[in-house]
Amino acid sequence: MGDAPEKKRRKLTTALKDAIGAYSQKPEENIEKPIALALISDNKSAQDLLDKIQASRRPQAILEVTLKICKEKKSEAHIEEAFLSIFRKHFSILGIDSAIACWKLIQNNLNESGSLSEILIATEFINSSNLLGHGFGKLLQEIKSGLPLAIQKSWNENRRADSLALAYALISLVLAENAYGDGNSESEDISEYWNKVVLVEKSMKKDYGMMMISSLTGDESLQKSLSLENEIPENQLQLLSKIYTNHLEFFSNTLHQSNCVQLLAKSIESGLQSNQLMSLSNRLSTSEVQITPVIYQAVTVAFRCFFEATDADIVSIDDFDSLKMKELAKYLSTISEIESRRNVSSRNAKKLADFLDFTLSVADKSYDSNYLAALSILAFNIAMVFEDEKAWNVGGEILKNVPMNALDRLVKGAKGLNNTVEKVLKSVKKSVDEKNASKKFANRTAAEVIEKLESSDLSVDESIELLEGVHVAETKKEVFDAVVKFVEELPGGESLSEMKLFKLLIEMYGGSTLESLALQVVFSRIAADGWTDFDRTPGTEKSDESWFAVLVEMIDFLDVAMKSAKNSIIKSYTALYCQFYCQVLKNSQKFVRNSLNAVASRTLSVEIEKGFILRRHKLSQDVARLVDGMKRNESYFSMLAASIIGDAVFYGSDSLLAMSKLHSLADKNASGLLATNLPAVERTRYKKFLSTITRASKRVY
């Protein structure tokens, strides 16, 4: 007689348990040893060990074991990026119940042990988790009530830097909640909450680091205290320098200048050490404050500290804002007299090159001639001390942006020095003179242009140069037929020079009676040649031009068309323009998605990865910028914006800024139309997208 069903079920369960083994029942028994080894290894070794135990597939088990080992070993264990990257992805996808359980586990370890590793995990949880998502209010309140206890515990144990790290994570969360929270109930004033819950110790209110963090609440008394020069504790410099760069616009107007220099110099040193200088450069370049004196002083201080140069080696120009260019030029003779010569070690050779690239990048696009002159003198100074050829080149490149009268002063100040400084300055001046020399003005006749356009051997680049010499309105009309014939006979889709020709034609005939015809010819060629097709990836197109370059040129073309031929676009070609824009938008989304996948694969070098990131950001900003042109003619584009959203919403998260602007452009019935008429998958994605932009559109005070 066969076994009863219940007995069969028990046998099957036992067999499965035996097959799976203790590996699944108690994963910590299998991973505890490699995790312990990884926690005391360097980043690369830690990554190798984590890969062997397939950590990315078992993040919760890794977290539990890591916290257990950190509690036992304390200072011996240290969390590397390999761990944080796993936890970052894990925290970001947790639901409310799992997130609460996870935070309680972290918080218990913070209260009992509170090692640096556990603090890093806690801050990563706060930064990565979806704490502002719908339904996460309970977890948010639990963090706000429980984390201050860990802050006070660290403070009372004289672990000030640890306490500040937790305090900064908490204030960032509180400020984010205030700006982007649901707002269903009146929240307590941030400053009042902070003073009541966090600043419970008198010593906290006198500590520089805690004052910096607390000033983000808007407490004016703290901001006044920070405006005076203060001594920054050495063990707080690393964290405070990061906070300073994160809130550059706020602290530049709050802290004393000497403290700003000290913190920014520390950020530069840290960037040099971790190969993250270009990220800092981008932050400084995009900041909305003018802090050129701080940047110059910080660059000088950081160089002296990192490369162990003395004050005699590197000359510092104090208060160059009040100096005239003639007085700045006198520093050239000072650095030319420096006799110290050093050899750069192989370890520091790459660091020196990175530092010089950073110096050049922070000088880029600045219009402060004194600042540029001071940075170029610093580069020459470095070249003199380290006998570095690149430093000479960087100093020369910076000087090319200095006004001619200021450059003349510097050349005059270097006269008679009989060294490389004078030679470099003369070379720069010669180069600038040649660049500024006015090009020979060409005003070609219609007969000359027609004859050359009808010749069989005229290239696209030569046609561009030819048409750039047509300035008279009557001549433009006379050559129009020849131009149209030349464009129609182009092979098409072979070189980006064609796009430059199309832009030139739009600019030539924009605003004239031939504007509409010119636009018709150009739009026809762009559609026929497939400039907006999805398969124009490197290797599939006829030319060697990259997919990214094609996208940039198409975006630039649409921008030029809107500016130069607006009347024809809004009257006759609105739908076609929107179709081109929609194709470019979806192609940009594809590029962004492929870029994210490439970076996530971890097979790229640091330089290539940074290139992907910069290209991704450029495309995201540029496709959003085109919508601004449409919004200036809102009545013509509002009815078509919904169709663009519906066509591009499937991957809308890859171009969120552009989609958000399109949604604000669409008419008031667009939401209802999209929410009811899209296919099922697109409709679901649209609903998620709508809730995202609604939260993001909240005003930040």
C-alpha positions in Angstrom: 0.0 0.0 0.0 1.4 3.4 -1.0 2.3 6.1 1.4 -0.4 8.5 2.6 -0.3 12.0 0.9 1.0 13.7 4.1 3.8 11.2 4.5 4.8 11.7 0.9 4.9 15.4 1.4 7.2 15.0 4.4 9.5 12.7 2.5 9.7 15.2 -0.4 10.4 18.0 2.0 13.2 16.0 3.6 14.7 15.1 0.3 14.7 18.7 -0.8 16.4 19.8 2.4 19.1 17.2 1.9 19.6 18.2 -1.7 19.9 21.9 -0.9 21.9 21.3 2.2 22.9 23.6 5.0 24.1 26.1 2.5 20.7 27.6 2.1 19.4 26.9 5.6 22.2 28.7 7.4 24.1 30.8 4.7 26.2 32.5 7.4 28.0 29.3 8.1 29.3 29.2 4.5 30.0 32.9 4.0 31.2 34.1 7.4 34.8 33.2 6.9 35.2 34.8 3.4 33.3 37.9 4.6 35.7 38.2 7.6 38.7 38.0 5.2 37.1 40.5 2.9 36.6 43.0 5.7 40.3 43.1 6.5 41.5 43.1 2.9 41.9 45.9 0.4 39.2 46.8 -2.1 40.3 44.5 -4.9 40.8 41.5 -2.6 37.4 42.1 -1.0 35.8 42.2 -4.5 37.4 38.9 -5.4 36.2 37.2 -2.2 32.7 38.6 -2.6 32.5 37.4 -6.2 33.4 33.9 -5.1 30.5 33.7 -2.7 28.1 35.4 -5.2 27.4 38.2 -2.8 25.2 40.2 -5.2 22.7 37.3 -5.1 22.5 37.1 -1.3 22.8 40.8 -0.1 20.7 40.4 3.0 22.8 37.4 4.2 25.9 39.4 3.4 24.6 42.4 5.4 23.7 40.3 8.5 27.1 38.6 8.5 29.0 41.8 7.9 27.2 43.6 10.8 27.9 40.6 13.0 31.7 40.6 12.2 31.9 44.4 12.5 30.4 44.1 16.0 32.9 41.5 17.0 36.1 42.8 15.4 35.2 46.6 15.6 38.3 48.6 14.4 39.9 45.6 12.7 37.1 45.4 10.1 36.7 48.1 7.5 34.0 48.4 4.8 35.3 48.9 1.3 33.4 50.1 -1.8 32.9 46.4 -2.9 30.5 46.0 0.1 28.9 49.3 -0.2 28.0 48.8 -3.9 26.1 45.6 -2.9 24.3 47.2 0.0 23.5 50.3 -2.2 21.6 48.2 -4.7 20.0 46.1 -2.0 18.7 49.0 0.0 17.2 50.8 -3.0 14.8 48.0 -3.8 13.5 47.1 -0.3 9.8 47.3 0.4 8.5 49.0 3.5 8.5 45.9 5.7 11.9 44.7 4.6 13.3 48.2 5.0 12.1 48.5 8.5 13.5 45.1 9.5 16.8 46.0 7.8 17.0 49.4 9.6 16.3 47.9 13.0 19.1 45.5 12.5 21.5 48.3 11.5 20.2 50.5 14.4 20.7 47.8 17.0 24.3 47.4 15.9 24.8 51.2 16.0 23.5 51.4 19.5 25.5 48.5 20.8 28.8 48.9 18.9 28.8 51.9 16.6 32.1 51.2 14.7 33.0 53.2 11.7 32.0 50.4 9.4 28.5 50.3 10.9 28.2 54.0 10.5 29.1 53.8 6.8 26.4 51.1 6.4 23.8 53.3 8.2 24.6 56.4 6.1 24.4 54.2 3.0 21.0 53.0 4.0 19.7 56.5 4.5 21.2 57.7 1.2 20.0 54.7 -0.9 16.7 53.6 0.5 13.4 54.9 -0.9 12.6 56.8 2.3 10.4 59.4 0.7 8.4 56.8 -1.2 4.7 56.4 -0.6 4.0 54.4 2.6 7.5 54.8 4.0 6.5 57.4 6.7 6.7 54.9 9.5 10.4 54.1 8.7 11.2 57.8 8.2 9.9 58.6 11.7 11.7 55.7 13.2 15.0 56.9 11.8 14.3 60.5 12.9 13.6 59.3 16.5 16.3 56.6 16.7 19.3 58.0 14.9 19.8 61.0 17.3 20.5 58.5 20.1 23.4 57.0 18.0 24.7 60.5 17.4 24.7 61.4 21.1 26.3 58.0 21.9 29.2 58.6 19.5 29.6 62.2 20.8 29.7 61.2 24.4 32.3 58.5 23.6 34.4 61.3 22.1 34.1 59.9 18.6 33.2 63.3 17.1 33.9 62.5 13.4 31.5 59.5 13.6 28.9 61.6 15.3 29.1 64.2 12.6 28.8 61.6 9.8 25.5 60.4 11.3 24.4 64.0 11.9 25.0 64.9 8.3 23.1 61.9 7.1 20.2 62.8 9.3 20.0 66.5 8.4 20.1 65.6 4.7 17.1 63.3 5.3 15.2 65.9 7.2 15.8 68.6 4.6 14.8 66.2 1.8 11.6 65.3 3.7 10.8 69.0 4.1 11.3 69.7 0.4 9.8 66.5 -1.2 7.8 64.7 1.5 4.1 64.0 1.1 3.2 67.1 3.2 0.0 65.5 4.5 0.6 67.0 7.9 2.3 70.1 9.2 5.9 69.2 10.0 7.8 70.6 12.9 10.2 73.4 12.1 13.6 71.9 11.1 15.6 74.2 13.4 13.4 73.6 16.3 13.5 69.8 15.8 17.3 69.8 15.5 17.9 71.9 18.6 15.5 69.8 20.6 16.5 66.3 19.4 20.1 66.5 18.3 21.9 69.4 19.9 21.2 68.2 23.5 24.8 68.5 24.6 26.3 72.0 25.2 29.6 71.0 23.7 27.8 70.3 20.4 26.8 73.9 20.0 30.5 75.0 20.2 32.0 72.4 17.9 32.9 73.7 14.5 31.8 70.6 12.5 28.4 70.3 14.3 27.8 74.1 13.8 28.5 73.6 10.1 26.0 70.8 9.8 23.4 72.5 12.1 23.6 75.7 10.1 21.9 73.9 7.2 18.7 74.1 9.3 18.7 77.9 8.7 19.7 78.9 12.2 21.0 82.4 11.7 23.0 82.5 15.0 25.1 79.6 13.9 25.7 81.2 10.5 27.0 84.3 12.2 29.4 82.2 14.3 30.7 80.5 11.2 31.4 83.8 9.5 34.4 84.2 11.9 37.7 82.4 11.3 37.6 79.1 13.2 40.0 76.3 13.9 38.9 73.1 12.2 39.9 69.8 14.0 42.1 67.6 11.9 39.9 64.5 12.4 36.9 66.4 11.0 38.6 67.8 7.9 37.8 64.9 5.6 34.1 64.9 6.3 33.6 68.6 6.4 35.5 69.1 3.1 32.9 66.8 1.5 30.0 68.6 3.1 31.5 71.9 1.9 31.7 70.8 -1.7 28.2 69.3 -1.5 26.7 72.6 -0.3 29.2 75.0 -2.0 26.7 77.7 -2.8 25.5 77.8 0.8 28.8 77.6 2.7 30.7 80.0 0.3 28.5 82.8 1.7 28.5 81.5 5.3 32.0 80.4 6.2 35.1 82.6 6.7 37.2 82.6 3.5 40.2 81.0 5.2 38.1 78.1 6.3 36.7 77.8 2.8 40.3 77.6 1.5 41.2 75.0 4.1 38.2 72.8 3.3 38.5 73.1 -0.5 42.2 72.3 -0.3 41.4 69.1 1.6 38.9 68.2 -1.1 41.5 68.7 -3.8 44.0 66.5 -1.8 41.3 63.8 -1.4 40.4 64.0 -5.1 44.1 63.5 -6.0 44.4 60.5 -3.7 41.2 58.8 -5.0 41.5 59.9 -8.7 38.3 61.9 -8.4 39.7 65.3 -9.2 37.6 65.8 -12.4 34.4 65.2 -10.5 35.4 68.1 -8.1 36.3 70.2 -11.2 32.8 69.7 -12.6 31.3 70.7 -9.3 33.3 73.9 -9.1 32.6 74.7 -12.8 28.9 74.3 -12.4 28.6 76.1 -9.1 26.5 79.2 -8.9 28.9 81.3 -6.9 32.1 83.2 -7.8 34.8 81.9 -5.6 37.9 82.4 -7.7 40.1 83.7 -4.8 39.2 80.6 -2.8 39.9 78.2 -5.6 43.3 79.8 -6.4 44.4 79.7 -2.7 43.1 76.1 -2.2 44.9 74.9 -5.3 48.2 76.4 -4.1 47.8 75.0 -0.5 46.8 71.6 -1.8 49.8 71.4 -4.1 52.2 72.3 -1.3 50.7 69.7 1.0 50.3 66.8 -1.4 53.7 67.2 -3.2 55.5 68.4 -0.1 56.7 71.7 -1.7 57.9 74.5 0.6 56.8 78.1 0.5 60.1 78.9 -1.1 59.3 76.5 -3.9 55.8 77.6 -4.7 55.1 81.4 -4.6 51.6 82.3 -3.5 49.9 85.5 -4.7 47.9 86.9 -1.8 44.8 89.0 -2.4 45.2 89.1 -6.2 41.8 90.7 -6.6 43.2 94.1 -5.5 46.4 93.7 -7.6 46.8 95.3 -11.0 48.1 93.2 -13.9 51.4 95.1 -13.8 52.0 94.0 -10.2 51.0 90.4 -11.0 53.5 90.4 -13.8 56.3 91.0 -11.2 55.8 87.5 -9.9 57.2 86.2 -13.1 60.6 87.4 -12.2 60.2 85.9 -8.8 59.5 82.4 -10.0 62.3 82.7 -12.7 64.8 83.1 -9.9 63.8 79.8 -8.2 66.8 77.5 -8.2 65.1 74.5 -6.6 64.8 71.5 -8.9 63.0 68.3 -8.1 62.4 65.0 -9.8 58.9 63.7 -9.7 58.7 60.2 -8.4 57.0 57.6 -10.6 54.2 57.3 -8.0 53.5 61.1 -8.2 54.0 61.6 -12.0 50.4 60.6 -12.8 49.2 62.7 -9.8 51.0 65.7 -11.1 49.5 65.3 -14.5 46.0 65.0 -12.9 46.6 68.1 -10.8 47.6 70.1 -13.9 44.5 68.9 -15.8 42.4 70.0 -12.8 44.1 73.4 -12.8 43.4 73.9 -16.5 39.8 72.8 -16.0 39.0 75.2 -13.1 40.5 78.0 -15.3 38.2 77.2 -18.2 35.4 79.6 -19.0 36.5 82.1 -16.3 36.5 85.8 -17.2 38.6 87.0 -14.3 41.9 88.0 -15.8 43.7 88.2 -12.5 42.6 84.7 -11.5 43.7 83.3 -14.9 47.0 85.1 -14.6 47.6 83.8 -11.1 46.8 80.2 -12.1 49.1 80.5 -15.2 51.9 81.8 -12.9 51.4 78.9 -10.6 51.6 76.5 -13.5 54.9 78.1 -14.6 56.1 77.9 -11.0 55.4 74.2 -10.9 57.2 73.8 -14.3 60.3 75.6 -12.9 60.4 73.4 -9.8 59.6 70.0 -11.3 61.0 70.7 -14.8 57.7 69.4 -16.2 56.8 70.1 -19.9 53.1 69.7 -19.3 53.1 72.5 -16.7 54.5 74.9 -19.3 51.7 73.9 -21.8 49.0 74.2 -19.1 50.2 77.7 -18.2 50.2 78.7 -21.8 46.7 77.3 -22.4 45.3 79.3 -19.5 46.9 82.5 -20.8 45.1 82.2 -24.1 41.9 83.2 -22.3 43.5 86.3 -20.8 42.5 89.6 -22.4 45.0 91.0 -24.9 45.9 94.1 -22.7 46.5 91.8 -19.7 48.6 89.4 -21.8 50.7 92.4 -23.1 51.4 93.3 -19.5 52.6 89.8 -18.7 54.8 89.7 -21.7 56.3 93.0 -20.8 56.9 91.8 -17.2 58.8 88.7 -18.6 61.0 90.8 -20.8 64.7 90.3 -20.2 64.2 87.2 -18.0 66.0 85.1 -20.8 64.3 81.9 -19.7 61.5 79.6 -20.7 58.9 81.8 -19.1 59.6 84.6 -21.6 59.6 82.2 -24.6 56.3 80.6 -23.5 54.6 84.0 -23.1 55.8 85.2 -26.5 54.6 82.0 -28.1 51.2 82.4 -26.5 50.9 86.0 -27.6 51.8 85.0 -31.2 49.2 82.3 -31.1 46.5 84.7 -29.8 47.4 87.3 -32.3 47.0 84.8 -35.2 43.7 83.6 -33.7 42.3 87.2 -33.4 43.5 88.2 -36.8 40.4 89.0 -38.9 39.7 86.6 -41.6 39.6 87.9 -45.1 36.0 88.9 -45.9 34.6 87.1 -48.9 31.4 88.3 -50.6 31.0 86.0 -53.6 28.8 86.7 -56.6 25.9 84.5 -57.7 27.7 83.5 -60.9 30.8 82.4 -59.0 28.7 80.3 -56.5 26.5 78.7 -59.1 29.5 77.7 -61.3 31.3 76.0 -58.4 28.1 74.3 -57.1 27.5 72.8 -60.5 31.0 71.4 -60.7 31.1 67.6 -60.2 34.1 67.5 -57.8 32.8 69.9 -55.1 32.8 68.3 -51.6 30.4 69.0 -48.8 33.1 70.8 -46.8 34.0 73.0 -49.8 30.3 73.8 -50.4 30.0 75.0 -46.8 33.0 77.3 -47.2 31.6 78.6 -50.5 28.2 79.4 -49.1 29.6 81.1 -46.0 30.8 83.8 -48.4 27.3 84.6 -49.6 26.0 87.6 -47.6 23.7 89.6 -50.0 20.0 88.7 -49.8 19.6 89.0 -53.6 22.6 86.7 -54.2 21.0 84.1 -51.8 17.9 84.1 -54.0 19.8 83.8 -57.2 21.8 80.7 -56.0 18.8 79.0 -54.4 18.0 76.6 -57.3 21.7 75.6 -57.6 21.8 75.0 -53.8 18.7 72.8 -54.0 20.1 70.8 -56.9 23.4 70.3 -55.1 21.6 69.1 -51.9 19.4 66.7 -53.9 22.3 65.1 -55.6 24.3 64.4 -52.4 24.8 60.7 -51.8 23.4 61.3 -48.3 24.1 59.9 -44.8 27.9 59.7 -45.3 29.4 62.5 -43.1 28.4 64.9 -40.4 29.5 67.7 -42.7 26.1 67.2 -44.3 24.4 68.2 -41.1 26.5 71.3 -40.9 25.5 72.1 -44.5 21.8 71.7 -43.6 22.2 74.0 -40.6 24.0 76.6 -42.7 21.1 76.5 -45.3 18.5 77.1 -42.5 20.5 80.0 -41.2 20.9 81.4 -44.8 17.3 81.4 -45.8 15.6 81.7 -42.3 13.4 84.8 -42.2 13.3 85.1 -46.0 10.6 84.3 -48.5 12.5 81.1 -49.3 12.5 79.9 -45.7 9.7 77.3 -46.1 11.2 75.8 -49.3 14.6 75.6 -47.8 13.2 73.9 -44.7 11.2 71.4 -47.0 14.4 70.5 -48.9 16.5 70.0 -45.7 13.8 68.1 -43.8 13.3 65.8 -46.8 17.0 64.9 -47.0 17.3 64.3 -43.2 14.3 61.9 -43.3 15.5 60.2 -46.5 19.1 59.8 -45.3 18.0 58.2 -42.0 19.7 60.7 -39.6 17.1 59.9 -37.0 17.1 56.1 -37.4 17.7 53.9 -34.4 20.3 51.7 -36.0 22.9 54.5 -36.5 25.2 52.9 -34.0 29.0 52.8 -34.5 29.8 50.1 -37.0 26.4 50.1 -38.7 26.6 53.5 -40.3 28.4 54.3 -43.5 30.9 56.7 -42.0 33.1 56.4 -38.9 31.1 59.1 -37.0 29.9 57.9 -33.6 26.3 57.6 -32.6 26.8 60.2 -29.9 28.1 62.7 -32.5 25.1 62.1 -34.7 22.7 62.7 -31.8 24.5 65.9 -30.8 24.4 67.2 -34.4 20.7 66.4 -34.7 19.9 68.2 -31.5 21.9 71.2 -32.6 20.1 71.1 -36.0 16.6 71.1 -34.3 17.8 74.0 -32.1 19.0 76.0 -35.1 15.8 75.3 -37.1 13.6 76.5 -34.2 15.6 79.7 -33.9 16.1 80.6 -37.6 13.0 79.2 -39.3 10.4 79.4 -36.5 7.6 80.9 -38.7 7.7 78.0 -41.1 7.9 75.4 -38.3 4.9 76.6 -36.4 2.8 77.2 -39.5 3.7 74.3 -41.8 6.1 71.8 -40.2 5.1 71.5 -36.6 4.1 67.9 -36.8 7.3 66.9 -38.7 9.5 68.9 -36.3 7.8 67.0 -33.4 8.4 63.7 -35.2 12.1 64.4 -35.6 12.3 65.5 -31.9 10.5 62.3 -30.8 12.9 60.1 -32.7 15.9 62.0 -31.3 14.5 61.7 -27.8 14.0 57.9 -28.1 17.4 57.5 -29.6 18.9 59.5 -26.7 17.1 57.3 -24.3 18.6 54.3 -26.0 22.1 55.8 -25.7 21.6 56.6 -22.0 20.3 53.0 -21.4 23.3 51.4 -23.2 25.6 53.8 -21.4 24.2 52.8 -18.0 24.5 49.1 -18.9 28.1 49.6 -20.0 29.1 51.3 -16.8 27.3 48.7 -14.7 29.3 45.9 -16.4 32.4 47.2 -14.7 34.5 46.3 -17.8 35.4 49.9 -18.6 38.4 51.9 -17.6 37.9 55.0 -15.3 38.5 57.4 -18.2 36.0 55.7 -20.5 33.4 55.4 -17.8 33.7 59.2 -17.1 33.3 59.8 -20.8 30.0 57.8 -20.8 28.7 59.7 -17.8 29.5 63.1 -19.3 27.9 62.1 -22.7 24.8 60.8 -20.9 24.4 64.0 -19.0 24.9 66.2 -22.0 22.2 64.3 -24.0 19.8 64.4 -21.1 20.2 68.2 -20.8 20.2 68.9 -24.5 16.9 67.1 -25.3 15.3 68.9 -22.4 16.6 72.2 -23.7 14.8 71.7 -27.0 11.5 71.6 -25.2 12.2 75.1 -23.9 12.0 76.3 -27.5 8.7 74.6 -28.0 7.3 76.2 -24.8 8.0 79.7 -26.2 5.4 78.7 -28.9 3.2 76.8 -26.5 -0.1 77.1 -28.4 1.4 75.3 -31.5 3.0 72.4 -29.6 0.8 71.8 -26.6 -1.6 69.5 -28.6 1.3 67.4 -29.9 3.3 67.1 -26.7 1.0 64.3 -25.5 1.8 62.2 -28.5 5.5 62.6 -27.9 5.1 61.6 -24.3 3.1 58.5 -25.3 5.7 57.5 -27.9 8.7 57.9 -25.5 7.2 57.0 -22.2 8.3 53.3 -22.3 11.9 54.4 -21.4 10.9 57.8 -20.0 13.0 57.3 -16.9 16.1 57.6 -19.1 15.2 61.2 -20.0 13.2 62.3 -17.0 13.9 66.1 -17.3 12.8 66.2 -20.9 9.7 64.2 -20.2 8.8 66.4 -17.2 9.1 69.5 -19.4 7.0 67.9 -22.1 4.3 67.2 -19.5 4.2 70.8 -18.4 4.0 71.8 -22.1 1.0 69.4 -22.9 -2.5 70.8 -22.6 -4.7 70.1 -19.5 -6.4 67.1 -21.1 -3.1 65.2 -21.8 -3.0 63.3 -18.5 -6.5 61.9 -19.0 -5.8 61.0 -22.6 -2.6 59.2 -21.8 -3.9 57.4 -18.7 -6.8 55.9 -20.7 -5.6 55.4 -24.3 -2.0 54.0 -24.0 -1.3 50.3 -24.3 -1.2 48.4 -21.0 2.5 48.5 -20.4 3.0 52.1 -21.5 0.0 53.1 -19.4 1.5 51.6 -16.3 4.9 53.3 -16.9 3.1 56.6 -17.5 1.4 56.4 -14.1 4.7 55.8 -12.4 6.3 58.6 -14.4 3.4 60.9 -13.5 3.8 60.4 -9.7 7.6 60.9 -10.0 7.4 64.3 -11.8 4.6 65.4 -9.5 6.8 64.9 -6.5 9.8 66.5 -8.3 7.8 69.5 -9.3 7.3 70.5 -5.7 8.8 73.8 -4.9 12.0 73.9 -2.9 12.3 76.8 -0.5 
